[in-house]
């Protein structure tokens, strides 16, 4: 059962949050001990407002496109919710993911809130898992398509080998899943434990290759990843950092993939370390890469503000009837 954002979090959840906070502090502290903070602050203080607003607009658009994709996924698995709730709840989920240091992730919030729109708990969880899984799978596919450009920029054998193995294994796994998902689901669907996994596997396969919505879902996922990288590029322009758009398309998706590891708060620390490492291959100094990553994190927080306002408005609307009945 999905937890409500309003419910008290368990001691285990708070312990997990504390561990993530510790990792965040340690990673940021490690970076700051090796990078002079002065140039970072100078870059941030001189950021161009036009390019900053462009980054906010691009990142807001990609969140909305993600919501539109989620709406298509819900329709593809026969649990349509309408585009307005999909967009609204995606903004709310982004707020929880990027703005609040909560042990309840934005995806969990989305899954809970969409049940209040009439979707069953099982389909709510499936739709969010499929949305996240589709995004990650297609990010790796994009990284595979851009792998020759990655090799052209990166001469470190460890990074080249690691990226090739990651992309190769992930794409091979995706192909195998698409081939065997339905037969495996048929074998386990009559068991109590296997039934929900069988349903999830069938729904995911249908979303990727078997539904009328598959093509726009796949295309929008690829576009979202390119938009994220383009938003980072806009920030490099605003900060006066010399790096090309194609460089960002090649280097930012691996940064984002590493940021999805649930080991820090909203990716802070992991994103900065990955940005310093990967952007260094295209000539960006550690201080400049850190400045871009910090600006990127701040932009994500700004983009989350509308979702927070929508969530607060929803909370007030659900509380109003109870107040009207008070003596």
NUTOR-860693 format. One line per 2 residues: number of its first residue (from 1); for each residue x, y, z of N, C-alpha, C. Coordinates in steps of 0.2 Angstrom, whole numbers, always signed. Layout:
NUM) X,Y,Z,X,Y,Z,X,Y,Z | ...
END
This chain:
1) +4,-6,+0,+0,+0,+0,+4,+6,+0 | +3,+11,-4,+7,+17,-5,+6,+22,+1
3) +11,+25,+3,+10,+29,+9,+8,+36,+7 | +4,+39,+11,+2,+46,+10,+7,+51,+12
5) +8,+56,+8,+13,+61,+10,+12,+64,+17 | +6,+64,+19,+4,+67,+26,+5,+62,+31
7) +6,+55,+30,+7,+50,+35,+14,+51,+38 | +14,+49,+45,+21,+49,+48,+25,+44,+45
9) +31,+46,+45,+36,+41,+42,+39,+37,+47 | +40,+31,+46,+43,+26,+50,+50,+27,+52
11) +52,+25,+58,+59,+26,+60,+64,+23,+55 | +62,+18,+51,+66,+15,+46,+67,+20,+40
13) +61,+23,+39,+62,+28,+33,+66,+34,+35 | +65,+36,+42,+70,+42,+44,+77,+40,+44
15) +78,+34,+46,+85,+31,+46,+88,+31,+39 | +84,+29,+34,+86,+29,+27,+87,+36,+25
17) +83,+41,+27,+84,+48,+25,+90,+51,+28 | +92,+49,+34,+98,+51,+38,+104,+48,+34
19) +104,+42,+32,+109,+39,+28,+110,+43,+21 | +105,+45,+18,+106,+49,+12,+109,+55,+13
21) +106,+59,+19,+109,+65,+20,+116,+65,+22 | +119,+59,+25,+126,+59,+27,+130,+58,+20
23) +127,+54,+16,+131,+53,+9,+131,+59,+6 | +126,+63,+6,+126,+70,+2,+131,+74,+5
25) +131,+75,+12,+136,+79,+15,+143,+77,+14 | +144,+70,+14,+151,+68,+13,+153,+69,+6
27) +149,+68,+1,+151,+69,-6,+153,+76,-7 | +148,+81,-5,+149,+88,-6,+155,+90,-2
29) +156,+88,+4,+162,+90,+7,+169,+87,+4 | +168,+81,+1,+174,+79,-2,+176,+83,-8
31) +171,+85,-12,+172,+89,-18,+175,+96,-16 | +172,+99,-11,+174,+106,-9,+181,+106,-6
33) +183,+100,-3,+190,+100,-1,+195,+99,-6 | +193,+98,-12,+197,+97,-18,+196,+103,-23
35) +191,+107,-22,+190,+112,-27,+189,+119,-24 | +193,+124,-27,+193,+130,-24,+186,+133,-25
37) +182,+135,-19,+176,+137,-20,+175,+144,-22 | +180,+148,-22,+180,+155,-25,+178,+156,-32
39) +181,+152,-37,+179,+153,-44,+172,+150,-45 | +170,+145,-41,+163,+143,-41,+158,+148,-40
41) +159,+152,-34,+155,+157,-32,+155,+163,-37 | +160,+165,-40,+161,+170,-45,+157,+168,-51
43) +157,+162,-53,+153,+160,-59,+146,+161,-57 | +144,+158,-52,+137,+158,-50,+134,+165,-49
45) +138,+170,-46,+136,+177,-45,+135,+181,-52 | +138,+178,-57,+138,+182,-64,+134,+178,-69
47) +130,+174,-66,+126,+170,-71,+121,+174,-75 | +120,+173,-81,+116,+177,-86,+108,+176,-84
49) +104,+181,-83,+97,+179,-81,+93,+176,-87 | +95,+178,-93,+91,+176,-99,+92,+168,-100
51) +99,+166,-99,+100,+159,-100,+97,+155,-94 | +97,+158,-88,+95,+155,-82,+87,+154,-83
53) +84,+159,-86,+76,+158,-87,+75,+153,-92 | +80,+153,-97,+79,+148,-103,+79,+141,-100
55) +84,+140,-95,+85,+133,-92,+79,+131,-88 | +76,+136,-84,+70,+135,-81,+64,+133,-85
57) +64,+137,-91,+58,+135,-96,+59,+128,-99 | +65,+126,-100,+67,+120,-103,+65,+114,-98
59) +67,+115,-92,+66,+110,-87,+59,+109,-85 | +55,+115,-85,+48,+115,-84,+45,+111,-89
61) +47,+112,-96,+44,+109,-101,+45,+102,-101 | +51,+100,-99,+52,+92,-99,+48,+89,-93
63) +47,+92,-88,+43,+89,-83,+36,+88,-85 | +33,+93,-89,+27,+93,-92,+26,+87,-97
65) +31,+87,-101,+32,+81,-106,+32,+75,-103 | +35,+74,-97,+35,+68,-93,+28,+66,-91
67) +25,+71,-88,+18,+70,-86,+13,+68,-92 | +14,+71,-98,+10,+69,-104,+12,+62,-105
69) +18,+60,-105,+20,+53,-106,+17,+48,-101 | +17,+50,-95,+14,+46,-90,+6,+45,-91
71) +3,+50,-93,-4,+50,-95,-5,+45,-101 | +0,+45,-106,-1,+40,-111,+0,+33,-108
73) +5,+32,-104,+6,+25,-101,+0,+23,-97 | -3,+27,-93,-9,+25,-90,-15,+23,-95
75) -15,+26,-100,-20,+24,-105,-18,+18,-108 | -12,+17,-110,-9,+10,-113,-10,+4,-108
77) -11,+5,-102,-12,+0,-97,-19,-1,-95 | -23,+3,-99,-31,+3,-98,-33,+6,-91
79) -29,+11,-89,-31,+14,-83,-30,+22,-84 | -34,+25,-89,-33,+32,-91,-35,+36,-85
81) -31,+42,-84,-33,+46,-79,-34,+53,-82 | -33,+54,-88,-34,+61,-91,-27,+65,-90
83) -26,+70,-95,-20,+73,-95,-19,+78,-90 | -24,+82,-88,-24,+87,-82,-21,+84,-76
85) -24,+78,-73,-21,+75,-67,-14,+73,-68 | -13,+70,-74,-6,+67,-75,-1,+73,-75
87) -2,+79,-78,+2,+84,-78,+3,+87,-71 | -3,+88,-68,-3,+91,-61,+1,+87,-56
89) +0,+80,-56,+3,+76,-51,+10,+75,-53 | +12,+75,-59,+19,+75,-61,+23,+81,-58
91) +20,+87,-58,+23,+93,-55,+23,+92,-48 | +18,+89,-44,+18,+88,-37,+24,+83,-35
93) +24,+78,-39,+29,+73,-38,+36,+76,-39 | +37,+80,-44,+44,+83,-45,+45,+88,-39
95) +40,+91,-36,+41,+95,-30,+44,+91,-24 | +41,+85,-23,+43,+81,-17,+50,+78,-19
97) +52,+76,-25,+58,+73,-27,+64,+78,-26 | +63,+85,-28,+68,+89,-28,+68,+95,-23
99) +63,+96,-20,+62,+101,-15,+62,+99,-8 | +59,+94,-6,+59,+92,+1,+64,+86,+3
101) +67,+87,+8,+72,+81,+10,+67,+76,+14 | +63,+73,+10,+58,+68,+12,+61,+61,+11
103) +59,+56,+15,+60,+49,+14,+55,+46,+9 | +50,+50,+8,+45,+48,+3,+46,+51,-4
105) +48,+47,-9,+50,+50,-15,+44,+52,-19 | +46,+56,-24,+41,+59,-28,+37,+54,-32
107) +40,+48,-34,+36,+43,-38,+31,+40,-33 | +33,+39,-27,+28,+36,-22,+22,+41,-21
109) +24,+48,-20,+18,+53,-20,+14,+53,-26 | +16,+52,-32,+12,+52,-38,+8,+46,-37
111) +10,+40,-35,+6,+34,-35,+1,+34,-30 | +2,+37,-24,-3,+38,-19,-8,+43,-22
113) -6,+49,-24,-11,+54,-26,-16,+52,-32 | -13,+48,-37,-17,+46,-42,-22,+41,-40
115) -22,+38,-35,-27,+34,-32,-33,+38,-30 | -32,+44,-29,-38,+49,-27,-41,+51,-33
117) -38,+50,-39,-41,+52,-45,-45,+46,-48 | -45,+40,-44,-49,+34,-47,-45,+28,-49
119) -39,+29,-49,-35,+23,-52,-34,+18,-46 | -34,+12,-47,-33,+7,-42,-26,+7,-40
121) -25,+5,-33,-18,+5,-31,-13,+1,-35 | -15,-5,-37,-11,-9,-41,-9,-5,-47
123) -13,-3,-51,-12,+1,-57,-8,+7,-56 | -9,+10,-51,-6,+17,-49,+2,+15,-48
125) +3,+10,-44,+10,+8,-43,+13,+6,-50 | +10,+2,-54,+12,-1,-60,+14,+5,-65
127) +9,+10,-65,+10,+16,-70,+16,+20,-68 | +18,+21,-62,+23,+24,-60,+30,+20,-61
129) +30,+14,-59,+35,+10,-60,+37,+9,-68 | +32,+8,-72,+33,+8,-79,+36,+15,-82
131) +33,+20,-79,+35,+27,-82,+43,+27,-80 | +45,+26,-74,+52,+26,-72,+56,+21,-76
133) +54,+15,-76,+58,+10,-80,+58,+12,-87 | +53,+14,-91,+54,+16,-98,+59,+22,-98
135) +58,+27,-94,+63,+32,-94,+70,+30,-94 | +72,+26,-89,+79,+23,-88,+81,+19,-94
137) +76,+14,-96,+78,+10,-102,+80,+14,-108 | +76,+19,-109,+77,+23,-115,+83,+28,-115
139) +84,+30,-108,+91,+34,-107,+97,+30,-109 | +97,+23,-107,+102,+19,-109,+103,+18,-117
141) +97,+17,-120,+97,+16,-127,+100,+23,-130 | +98,+29,-128,+101,+35,-130,+108,+35,-129
143) +110,+33,-123,+118,+33,-122,+121,+28,-127 | +118,+22,-129,+121,+18,-133,+121,+21,-140
145) +116,+25,-142,+116,+28,-149,+122,+33,-149 | +123,+36,-143,+128,+42,-143,+135,+39,-141
147) +136,+32,-140,+142,+29,-138,+148,+31,-142 | +148,+31,-149,+153,+33,-153,+156,+40,-151
149) +151,+45,-150,+153,+52,-148,+156,+52,-141 | +154,+47,-137,+157,+47,-130,+164,+45,-131
151) +165,+40,-135,+172,+37,-136,+176,+42,-139 | +174,+46,-143,+178,+52,-146,+180,+57,-141
153) +176,+58,-136,+178,+63,-131,+182,+60,-125 | +181,+54,-123,+183,+51,-117,+189,+46,-119
155) +195,+47,-116,+200,+42,-118,+202,+38,-112 | +199,+39,-106,+200,+35,-100,+197,+28,-101
157) +202,+23,-101,+199,+16,-102,+194,+13,-97 | +194,+16,-91,+190,+13,-86,+183,+16,-88
159) +182,+23,-90,+176,+25,-91,+173,+22,-98 | +177,+22,-103,+175,+19,-109,+173,+12,-108
161) +177,+8,-105,+175,+1,-104,+168,+0,-99 | +168,+4,-94,+162,+4,-90,+156,+6,-94
163) +156,+11,-98,+150,+14,-101,+148,+8,-107 | +153,+5,-110,+152,+0,-115,+148,-6,-112
165) +151,-8,-106,+148,-14,-103,+141,-12,-100 | +140,-6,-97,+133,-4,-95,+128,-4,-100
167) +130,-1,-106,+125,+0,-111,+124,-7,-114 | +129,-11,-116,+128,-17,-119,+124,-22,-115
169) +125,-22,-108,+121,-27,-104,+114,-24,-103 | +113,-18,-103,+106,-15,-102,+102,-16,-108
171) +105,-15,-114,+101,-16,-120,+100,-23,-121 | +105,-27,-120,+104,-35,-121,+98,-37,-116
173) +98,-34,-110,+93,-36,-105,+86,-34,-107 | +86,-28,-110,+80,-25,-113,+77,-30,-118
175) +81,-31,-123,+79,-36,-129,+77,-42,-126 | +80,-45,-121,+78,-52,-119,+71,-51,-115
177) +70,-46,-111,+64,-45,-108,+58,-44,-113 | +59,-40,-118,+54,-40,-123,+52,-46,-126
179) +57,-51,-127,+56,-57,-130,+53,-62,-125 | +54,-62,-119,+52,-67,-114,+47,-65,-109
181) +45,-58,-109,+41,-56,-104,+34,-60,-104 | +31,-60,-110,+24,-63,-110,+25,-71,-108
183) +29,-75,-111,+30,-82,-109,+31,-83,-101 | +36,-79,-99,+37,-79,-91,+31,-77,-87
185) +27,-72,-90,+21,-70,-86,+16,-75,-86 | +16,-79,-91,+11,-84,-92,+12,-90,-87
187) +19,-91,-85,+21,-96,-81,+19,-95,-74 | +20,-88,-72,+19,-86,-65,+13,-83,-63
189) +9,-81,-68,+3,-77,-66,-2,-81,-62 | -2,-87,-61,-7,-91,-57,-5,-92,-50
191) +1,-89,-48,+4,-90,-42,+2,-83,-38 | +2,-84,-31,+0,-78,-28,+5,-72,-28
193) +12,-75,-27,+17,-70,-28,+19,-68,-35 | +18,-72,-40,+20,-70,-46,+14,-66,-50
195) +8,-66,-48,+3,-63,-52,+4,-55,-53 | +6,-51,-47,+7,-44,-49,+13,-43,-53
197) +18,-47,-53,+24,-46,-57,+23,-48,-64 | +18,-53,-65,+16,-55,-72,+12,-49,-75
199) +8,-46,-71,+4,-40,-74,+9,-35,-75 | +13,-33,-71,+18,-28,-72,+22,-29,-78
201) +25,-35,-79,+29,-37,-85,+25,-36,-92 | +19,-38,-92,+15,-38,-98,+13,-30,-99
203) +12,-27,-94,+10,-19,-95,+16,-16,-98 | +22,-17,-95,+28,-14,-97,+30,-16,-104
205) +29,-22,-106,+30,-24,-113,+25,-21,-118 | +19,-20,-116,+14,-17,-120,+16,-10,-121
207) +18,-6,-116,+19,+1,-116,+25,+2,-121 | +30,-3,-121,+36,-1,-125,+35,-3,-132
209) +31,-9,-134,+31,-11,-141,+24,-13,-143 | +19,-13,-138,+13,-17,-140,+7,-12,-140
211) +7,-6,-139,+1,-2,-138,+1,+4,-143 | -4,+6,-145,-5,+12,-149,-1,+18,-147
213) +0,+18,-141,+4,+24,-138,+11,+23,-138 | +14,+17,-140,+21,+15,-139,+25,+20,-142
215) +24,+22,-148,+28,+26,-152,+29,+33,-149 | +23,+37,-147,+24,+43,-144,+27,+43,-137
217) +26,+37,-133,+29,+36,-127,+37,+36,-127 | +39,+31,-132,+46,+31,-133,+49,+37,-136
219) +46,+40,-140,+49,+47,-143,+49,+52,-138 | +44,+53,-134,+44,+58,-129,+49,+57,-123
221) +51,+50,-122,+56,+49,-117,+63,+51,-119 | +64,+50,-126,+71,+52,-129,+71,+59,-129
223) +66,+63,-131,+66,+70,-131,+67,+73,-124 | +64,+70,-119,+65,+72,-112,+72,+72,-110
225) +75,+67,-111,+82,+66,-110,+87,+71,-113 | +85,+73,-120,+89,+78,-123,+87,+85,-121
227) +81,+86,-118,+79,+92,-115,+83,+93,-109 | +83,+88,-105,+87,+89,-99,+94,+91,-100
229) +97,+88,-105,+104,+90,-107,+105,+97,-110 | +99,+99,-113,+99,+105,-116,+98,+111,-111
231) +94,+109,-106,+94,+113,-100,+101,+115,-97 | +105,+109,-96,+111,+110,-93,+116,+114,-98
233) +115,+113,-104,+119,+117,-109,+117,+125,-108 | +110,+126,-107,+108,+133,-106,+112,+136,-100
235) +113,+132,-95,+116,+135,-89,+123,+136,-90 | +127,+132,-94,+134,+133,-96,+134,+139,-100
237) +130,+141,-104,+130,+147,-108,+129,+153,-103 | +124,+152,-98,+123,+158,-93,+129,+159,-89
239) +133,+153,-88,+139,+154,-83,+145,+156,-87 | +145,+156,-94,+150,+158,-98,+155,+152,-98
241) +153,+146,-98,+157,+140,-99,+157,+138,-106 | +163,+137,-108,+164,+135,-115,+163,+127,-116
243) +157,+125,-118,+156,+118,-119,+150,+118,-125 | +150,+113,-129,+145,+113,-134,+139,+109,-132
245) +133,+110,-136,+127,+107,-135,+128,+99,-136 | +131,+97,-141,+132,+90,-142,+136,+87,-136
247) +141,+91,-134,+145,+88,-128,+140,+87,-122 | +135,+92,-121,+130,+91,-116,+126,+85,-117
249) +124,+84,-123,+120,+78,-125,+123,+72,-124 | +130,+72,-125,+134,+65,-124,+135,+64,-116
251) +137,+70,-113,+139,+69,-106,+134,+69,-100 | +129,+73,-101,+124,+74,-96,+119,+68,-95
253) +117,+64,-100,+113,+58,-98,+117,+53,-93 | +123,+52,-94,+127,+47,-89,+127,+51,-82
255) +127,+57,-82,+127,+61,-75,+120,+60,-72 | +115,+60,-76,+108,+60,-74,+107,+52,-72
257) +109,+48,-76,+109,+40,-74,+112,+39,-67 | +118,+42,-66,+121,+41,-59,+117,+44,-54
259) +114,+50,-55,+110,+53,-50,+104,+50,-48 | +101,+45,-52,+95,+41,-50,+97,+36,-45
261) +103,+35,-44,+105,+30,-38,+102,+33,-31 | +98,+30,-28,+95,+32,-22,+99,+33,-16
263) +105,+36,-16,+110,+36,-11,+111,+43,-8 | +108,+48,-11,+109,+55,-8,+102,+59,-9
265) +102,+64,-6,+95,+68,-6,+95,+72,-13 | +90,+70,-17,+88,+74,-23,+95,+73,-28
267) +99,+68,-27,+105,+68,-31,+110,+72,-29 | +110,+77,-24,+115,+81,-23,+121,+77,-21
269) +127,+80,-23,+133,+76,-21,+135,+71,-27 | +131,+67,-28,+132,+62,-34,+132,+66,-40
271) +127,+70,-41,+127,+74,-48,+133,+79,-48 | +135,+82,-43,+141,+86,-43,+147,+82,-45
273) +148,+76,-41,+154,+72,-43,+154,+70,-50 | +149,+67,-52,+148,+65,-59,+149,+70,-64
275) +147,+76,-63,+148,+82,-68,+155,+84,-68 | +158,+84,-62,+166,+86,-62,+170,+81,-66
277) +168,+74,-65,+172,+69,-69,+170,+69,-76 | +164,+69,-78,+162,+68,-85,+164,+75,-89
279) +162,+80,-87,+163,+87,-90,+170,+88,-91 | +174,+85,-87,+181,+87,-87,+184,+84,-94
281) +181,+79,-96,+183,+76,-103,+182,+80,-109 | +178,+85,-108,+177,+90,-114,+179,+97,-112
283) +184,+97,-107,+188,+103,-106,+185,+108,-101 | +180,+105,-97,+177,+110,-92,+181,+109,-85
285) +183,+114,-82,+187,+114,-76,+182,+111,-70 | +185,+108,-65,+181,+106,-60,+177,+111,-56
287) +180,+117,-56,+176,+123,-53,+170,+125,-57 | +171,+125,-64,+165,+127,-68,+160,+121,-68
289) +162,+115,-68,+158,+109,-68,+153,+109,-62 | +157,+111,-56,+153,+111,-50,+148,+117,-50
291) +150,+123,-53,+145,+128,-53,+139,+127,-57 | +140,+123,-63,+135,+121,-67,+130,+117,-64
293) +133,+112,-60,+129,+107,-57,+125,+110,-51 | +128,+114,-47,+124,+118,-42,+119,+122,-45
295) +120,+126,-50,+115,+130,-54,+109,+125,-56 | +111,+119,-59,+106,+115,-61,+102,+112,-56
297) +105,+111,-50,+101,+109,-44,+96,+114,-42 | +98,+120,-42,+94,+126,-40,+88,+127,-45
299) +90,+126,-51,+84,+126,-56,+79,+121,-55 | +81,+115,-53,+76,+110,-52,+72,+111,-46
301) +75,+115,-41,+71,+117,-35,+66,+122,-37 | +68,+127,-41,+63,+132,-44,+58,+129,-48
303) +59,+124,-52,+54,+121,-56,+49,+117,-52 | +51,+115,-46,+47,+111,-41,+42,+115,-38
305) +43,+122,-37,+39,+126,-34,+31,+126,-36 | +30,+126,-42,+23,+126,-44,+20,+119,-42
307) +23,+114,-42,+21,+108,-39,+19,+108,-32 | +23,+112,-28,+22,+113,-21,+15,+117,-20
309) +15,+122,-24,+9,+126,-24,+2,+122,-25 | +3,+118,-31,-3,+114,-32,-5,+109,-27
311) +0,+106,-24,-1,+101,-18,-4,+105,-12 | -2,+111,-11,-5,+114,-5,-12,+116,-7
313) -13,+118,-13,-20,+119,-15,-25,+113,-14 | -22,+108,-16,-26,+101,-16,-27,+100,-8
315) -22,+101,-4,-23,+100,+3,-29,+104,+6 | -29,+110,+4,-34,+115,+7,-41,+113,+4
317) -41,+111,-2,-48,+109,-5,-51,+102,-1 | -46,+98,+1,-49,+92,+4,-50,+93,+11
319) -48,+98,+14,-49,+100,+21,-55,+105,+22 | -57,+108,+17,-62,+113,+17,-69,+110,+19
321) -71,+104,+16,-78,+101,+19,-78,+100,+26 | -72,+97,+29,-72,+95,+36,-73,+102,+40
323) -70,+107,+38,-71,+113,+42,-78,+116,+42 | -81,+115,+36,-88,+118,+35,-93,+114,+40
325) -91,+108,+42,-95,+104,+46,-94,+105,+54 | -89,+109,+55,-87,+111,+62,-92,+116,+65
327) -94,+115,+71,-99,+119,+75,-96,+126,+75
END
